Amino acid sequence: MIETMKIADILTELSKDPAGRMAILTDRYLSADEFAQRHQHTIFNHYEHSGRHLEQAECFALATGLWCYLRETDY
């Protein structure tokens, strides 16, 4: 599942919620682990409400990838 989901696409999806987008952008300055701990739930809830079930471990990995993406691109 993770391989098929592009991190940029996940950010685009999560950015549809302005409050969620702001939280993600603000939290990019946390450590990778803190960011992933916090936003694995953001990712899980978003996709669960969209009818797509992801495991918590997948969400944690995606959140870590999102943190890396934000740091590498200076989004």
Long-range contacts (C-beta under 8 A, 24 or more apart in sequence): 1-54, 1-58, 2-58, 2-61, 2-62, 2-65, 5-62, 7-62, 7-65, 7-66, 7-68, 7-69, 8-69, 10-43, 10-62, 10-65, 10-66, 11-66, 11-69, 11-70, 11-75, 13-46, 14-42, 14-43, 14-46, 17-46, 20-46, 24-66, 24-70, 25-70, 25-75, 28-67, 28-70, 28-71, 28-75, 30-67, 32-64, 32-67, 32-68, 35-63, 35-64, 35-66, 35-67, 36-60, 36-63, 36-64, 36-67, 37-63, 38-63, 39-63, 39-66, 39-67
